[in-house]
Amino acid sequence: MHVLGIHIPNHLTRMPNRELFASEMLQYAKNHMNDRCVIIGDYNMSMLADSEGPVLSCTEKLVELHGLGWIDTWRFTH
């Protein structure tokens, strides 16, 4: 089993490579589509359906991750 633990800094940080973190996570997900794999952590992303206020950045990465068939357990259980 493969496990990727990840923390993507939130949009309030001044980290210029936030998009790169999300892109690398998405590439990892694509590379492990047929493996037993868990990607766990704090993505600091949201989708429009989850937001009561402004949507956080990198939303398109999260939408793509879901489109690939990955399951967001927080969203699934809430």
C-alpha distance (Angstrom), angle and dihedral (degrees) to the residues before:
residue distance angle dihedral
M1 . . .
H2 3.80 . .
V3 3.80 120.2 .
L4 3.79 124.5 -171.0
G5 3.79 116.3 -169.2
I6 3.78 111.1 -162.9
H7 3.77 140.6 176.2
I8 3.79 116.6 -172.1
P9 3.81 109.8 -165.8
N10 3.78 114.1 -116.8
H11 3.78 123.5 -103.5
L12 3.81 92.1 -101.6
T13 3.79 92.8 67.7
R14 3.73 118.8 91.3
M15 3.78 91.2 -127.5
P16 3.80 106.2 138.2
N17 3.82 94.8 -161.2
R18 3.81 98.9 60.0
E19 3.81 90.5 116.3
L20 3.81 89.2 51.1
F21 3.83 91.1 55.1
A22 3.82 89.9 53.1
S23 3.80 92.8 45.4
E24 3.80 92.5 50.8
M25 3.80 91.3 49.2
L26 3.79 90.1 50.6
Q27 3.81 91.9 48.7
Y28 3.81 89.8 50.6
A29 3.82 88.8 52.0
K30 3.81 90.9 51.3
N31 3.80 92.0 48.0
H32 3.81 92.1 51.6
M33 3.81 100.3 42.3
N34 3.80 92.8 121.4
D35 3.80 97.3 39.0
R36 3.77 130.7 87.7
C37 3.77 96.1 -102.0
V38 3.80 142.2 157.7
I39 3.78 124.9 -163.2
I40 3.78 107.1 -163.7
G41 3.77 134.0 173.3
D42 3.76 145.3 66.8
Y43 3.79 110.9 -43.4
N44 3.81 94.9 175.1
M45 3.80 88.5 -144.7
S46 3.75 132.9 120.5
M47 3.76 138.4 -174.4
L48 3.77 125.1 -129.6
A49 3.82 91.8 -104.2
D50 3.83 89.7 57.5
S51 3.77 98.7 48.4
E52 3.75 128.7 91.6
G53 3.78 89.2 178.2
P54 3.76 134.6 19.6
V55 3.80 116.3 -21.2
L56 3.80 114.8 -113.2
S57 3.78 119.7 -116.4
C58 3.82 124.3 -90.0
T59 3.79 90.7 40.7
E60 3.81 91.5 141.9
K61 3.82 89.2 60.8
L62 3.80 91.3 55.2
V63 3.80 91.5 47.1
E64 3.81 89.8 50.7
L65 3.81 91.3 48.5
H66 3.80 89.6 54.7
G67 3.79 90.4 45.6
L68 3.80 89.2 57.7
G69 3.80 88.8 58.9
W70 3.80 100.8 -101.9
I71 3.81 113.7 145.7
D72 3.78 122.0 -132.1
T73 3.79 101.5 -147.2
W74 3.82 93.5 -163.4
R75 3.79 90.7 55.2
F76 3.81 91.2 41.6
T77 3.81 93.6 54.2
H78 3.80 98.3 38.7
